[in-house]
């Protein structure tokens, strides 16, 4: 329900004429839903910004939250939602801070009375409902963005590419390996090969409990892509269960070198590069 021009003007007058009383009651009521998790000073600052932007929007003739005159008000609501989402508050707690203004306005409208009191309150409530819903939606978008960022950071942390030897890099994989993570592995490994100029890469799947067809195909594509860049890949740590799965699925690794452990794979690479290992030196002594 949109405000009329007269109602918008009366709202501006009400917010301006009882500014201190509104701020006092609004902060008190909003603080009750937050259970002391936000300081009075910070909460009052947030309410003050909302109060000021509401006055500005109303004085400029905003009839609803979608109005051009309410641009600043929407920005303040968005900032409130982003801040609360980062601080760990819930969407409901954030929206309630806005909705609590209705209780304050009801007290004022009842005290002032007048023939248009009820109609004004209903109109003001409509605008505040829009503000609360806008806050809720902004909060959800911010929280979804935060979750997506954290998931991406975790994905990067779970796919480290380490340098084992001069010219040898390795990807020690641990945990569930799905298609999305396999794609990240491929991208990070290929970029590391470019950055380091390493001719050898070891993909160690000792810590991977299971591999399906799609993931196996991703690993094969990674090996082929590395070869196109002039690097050889060795796959190590294939568990018996995974080996059985690969055979059952009919997946062939062709001439790709596979080793039982990361140590065996590194030893294999060092042998290819002509580096003498301690074990080989002792055997030949």
N, C-alpha and C positions, 0 to 999 in steps of 0.2 A: 504494500500500500504506500503510494507516494504522498509526500506532504504537499499541501498547497503553498503558494507563495506567502500567504498570510501566516500559515502555521509555521513555516520555516522562519519567518521573521519573529514570531512569538517565541520559538525555541531559542533563537539567538538572544532575545531579551531575557528569557528565563535563566539561561546559562551564564549570561553576563551579570545580571542583577543579583544573583545568589551564588556567585563564584566560590567564595570561601566556604559557605555552608555545603555546597555540592561537593567540593573537593574533600572536605572533612568526612562527610557521610559516605561518599563513594569509596574513599580509601579504607574506612573502617569496615564496610561490608565486604569489599574485595579481599581484604586481609584475612577475613574469617575463613574463606575457602582455600587460602594458601597455607594455612596452619604454620605461620612463622617462618616459612622457607624463603621469604623475600623480605629484605629490610623495609621498614616503613618509609625511609627516605627514597629508596629506589622505586617502591610501589607508587609513592606520591608523584615522583617524577614522571612515571609512565602515565598515570591518570591525568596529570597536568597537561602532558602533550596531547592526549586524546581530547581533553576538555577544550584546549585552545584551538585545535584543528576543527572540532565540531562547531565552535563559535564562528570560525572563519568561513566554513562551508555554509552555515546557515545564513550568515550575513550576506554572503554572495548569492543566496537564493537557491541553494541545492535542494532539490525536491526528493532525491533518493541517493543511495550510495553510488549508483552508476553515473551520476551527473558529473559533468566536467568540473563543476565547482567543488566536487568532493575528492579531487585528485590527491590533495595533501592528506586528507583524512584516510584515504585508502593506503597511502604510503606509511602513515603512522601505524595503522593497524597491521600492515605487513611486517613492519619492523618489530612491533610488539610480539607477533607470532613467532618470528625467527628467533628472537631473543629467548622467549620462553621455551621453545623447542630445544635450543642448545643448552639451556639450564636444567632440562630434565622434567619440566612441568608437563602435565597432560593437556590434551586439546580441550577437554572439558573445563579444566581449571582456568585455562586462558580465556575461553569464551565466557565463563561465569564472571570474570572480572569486568567484561563489557556489559553483560546482561544486568549486573547489579546496579547499573545506573538507572534502570527502570524503577527500582524501589525508591531511589532518591527522588526521582521526578514525581512519582506518585505522591510522596509526602508533601512536596512543594505545591503540586496542583491541588491537592485536597485542602491545604492550608489557605491557598489563595482563592479557591472557589471560582465563581463566575459561570456564565451560561455556556461557555465553550470549554470548560475544564475537562469534562469527560472526553469530548471529541479531540481535544489537543493531546490528551494523554494517550489515546489510542493511536493517533498519528505519530507521536514521538516514539511510542513503543515499536511501531512498524520499522522506523529507521534503525532503532537499536537492535531489533531482530536481524536486520540486514547486516549490521556491523558485526554482530556475534557470529553469524554464519560465515561471513567473509573471513573473520579471524580463524574460525575452525578450519576452513578450506586452506588458508595460507599455512596454518600450522601443519596440516597433513602433508602438504607439498614439501615443506621444509624438512619434515621428519623423513619422508621418502628419499629426498635428496641426500640427507645425512647417511641414511642406511646404505644407499647405493655407493656413496663415497667410501664408507667404511668397508663394504664388501670388496670394492676394487683394491683398497689398500691391503686387506687381508689376502686377496688373491696374489698380489705382487709379493707379499712377504712369504707366501707359501710356495713360491716358485723361484728360489734363489739360483743364480748361476755363479759358480765359484771357480776360481783358477786353481787347479791341482798341481800343475807343473808348467814349465815354460812351453807354451804351445798347446796345452791341454786344459780344457774347461769341462766342468761337469754340472749336471742338473740332478741333485739328489731329491727325488720326489717322495713325499710322505702323505699318507691319507688318501681319501677318495679322489680319483682322477676322472672328472667328467669332461665333456666336450669343450666347455668354456675354459676350463683350466688347461686342458691340453692345447688349446689355441694360444693361450697366454705363454705356455712353455715354449711353443714353436717360435713365437714372435721374439721372446726374450733371448732364446738361445741364438737365433739367427742374428739378432742385433749385437749380441756379445761377440759372435764370430767376426762380425764386421769391425767392431771396436778394437778387438785384441789381435785380429789376424791369425787366430789359432787354427792350425790344420786338423786338430782332433777334438772331438766332443764325446763325452760319456753321458748317456741318459740312464741314471740308476733308479730302478723302480722297486728296490728292496722294500720300501715302506708302503707300497701300494697294495692293498688287499685284493683288488679285483680289477680286471680290464675287460671292457666289452668291445664289440666289433668297431664301433665308432671311434673309441679312444685308440684302439690299435691302429686304425687307419690314420689317425692324426699323428701318431708316433712315426709311422712309415713315411708319411708326407714330410715330416720334419727331417727325417734322415735323407730323403731324396732332395729336399730343398738345400740342405747343408752340402750335399755332394755337388749340386749345381754351383755352389759358392766355393768349391774346392776343398771342402773339409770332410773328413770321414767320421761317422758316428758309430759308437759301440754301445750296445744295450746291455746293462748288467742287472743282476739281482732278480731275475725272473723266478718267482716262486713256483713250486710244483703245481699248485692249483691254477695259477695263471697259465703255466705251460700247457696244462690239460685243456684249459678253456681255449687257448689259441689254436691248439690242434683240432679240438672239436668244431671250432668255427671255420676251420679250413683256411686260416690266415697264414700266409707264407712270408717269412722275413727275407727269403732269397739269400743273397750273399752278405747280408748284414751280420757283422760279428756280434756274438752274444757271449757273455761271460757270467759265471756264477755269482761273482761279487764285484763290488767297486774296486777292491784291491786287485783282483785278477784283471779287470779291465784296464786299470792304470799300468799294471805290469806289462800287459799286452801292447799298450801304446808305447811304453818306454822301449820295449824290445824292437818295435817297428822303427823307432827313431834312433836306435843304436845305443841307447843308454843302458849300461850294465847295472843290473840290480844286485843287491847283496846276496840273494839266494842263488842266482846264476853264477856269481863270482865264486861262492863257496863250493858249488857243485863242480865247477871246472878246476878248482884249486887241488 
